[in-house]
Each structure stands twice: as C-alpha cells, then as structure tokens.
Amino acid sequence: EAGVAQSPRYKIIEKRQSVAFWCNPISGHATLYWYQQILGQGPKLLIQFQNNGVVDDSQLPKDRFSAERLKGVDSTLKIQPAKLEDSAVYLCASSLGGTELYEQYFGPGTRLTVT
Amino acid sequence: AQSVTQLDSQVPVFEEAPVELRCNYSSSVSVYLFWYVQYPNQGLQLLLKYLSGSTLVKGINGFEAEFNKSQTSFHLRKPSVHISDTAEYFCAVSFIGGSYIPTFGRGTSLIVHP
C-alpha cells in the first residue's frame, strides 16, 4: 500500500512570495489533514477535509493560507503572501475517517524556508 | 482545559541503556493515546496506541507504554536503546466525544550516544 505522498520536499522562498504544496493521501482515505510543524514544536492542525468538504479550518490563517481538495482525493495548500514566521514543515496526513479518525498516516512533509 | 505535556525536551542516553520518555495529559473526558516517532527529514510514524483494554501497550521497535489513568500519564519505555532510535518522539491525545483529532505534545528529542 502506497503511503501519503507530498511534494515538493523542500522549498525556499522570499517573504511576500507565494508557494503551494501538494498532497496525495492513501487510496480510500476519506479524511485529509494539513499540519504545520514549527521547529521544536509538535504538529498543529491547520485544516481537516472530509472527502472534498472542509470539517475544521479554525486554525488556518485565512488571510494568507488557503487549501482545497477537489474531487475528494489530492489536496493543495497555498500561502500567499508568505511571512518569515511561516517557515516550518508542512505535514499532510490521511485517515479512513468515521471511527478511525484518530488513526492518521503522515507524509514526509514539505520543509518551507522563508527568507 | 485539555492539553498534552511532554516534560523533557531532550533525553540523552547511552546505547543499550533503558529509557523512559514522559507524557502527561489533562482531560475531563476519556482519551485515546498515541506515541509517534519522527526521524530526521521524515514524517511521523505511529509507534503504538492505547484505545482500551490492557494498560500496557507494546509497539514497534521494542517500545512499550503504560496508560496510568490516575496519574493521567502515558510514558514510553524501551529496555535497551540503539543508535538508530535517535529521533523526535511525540505523544498525542485524542479526546473521546470531541473531534477525535489528536493533539500533539511538543516532542522529546531522544539522543542515543555510542
């Protein structure tokens, strides 16, 4: 079974530029999550999708961050414009959903550096 | 308030020594508990989980954890560590009846010295 795929693995941009990250979850997983992991901290949930609908985006800075999951499969997270404090690893995870929401499988992450 | 605390930011040990990584939580509801490991430049991998039943849970790579409800703890242990266990370890708690999405602790960096 293929795992959660993410690209790119690394990205360096200047502040005020825009950037996009891509995630392809495990086949059949209805629920998809984006996390932000700042150096020295645990992952913080940004947004949760159930199929192609948003379940929770309360922690997403909506003035600069956006995410979509068209067709309920892969997903894109965008930052525009980026700030220095956005430097972090962005993790995508997926789960079957329902009573298996807690059983999350993580991708390798995208390390973003904003200069 | 519901929270997860990993008291130790860094735990250095020598190879073949035992190790315990501590995790405490605060919750007014029942919980599911998890430990994840993150190797450098990789995503998180589930080590073990407690959902119900026996409070002693065995996971991959020789790790185990014990759920102590009275002390609201879920400490991770390994009797003999290897160099390859050097990684970041995260405790996570899922609050039953809520969103079920795990809340992560800040992580503990396990550094195994030869």
Interface residues (C-beta under 8 A of the other chain):
Chain A: V4 Q6 R9 Y33 G40 Q41 G42 P43 K44 L45 Q48 D56 L91 A93 L101 Y102 E103 Q104 Y105 F106 G107 P108 G109 R111
Chain B: V4 S9 Y32 F34 Y36 N41 Q42 G43 L44 Q45 L46 K49 F90 A92 S94 S99 Y100 I101 P102 F104 G105 R106 G107
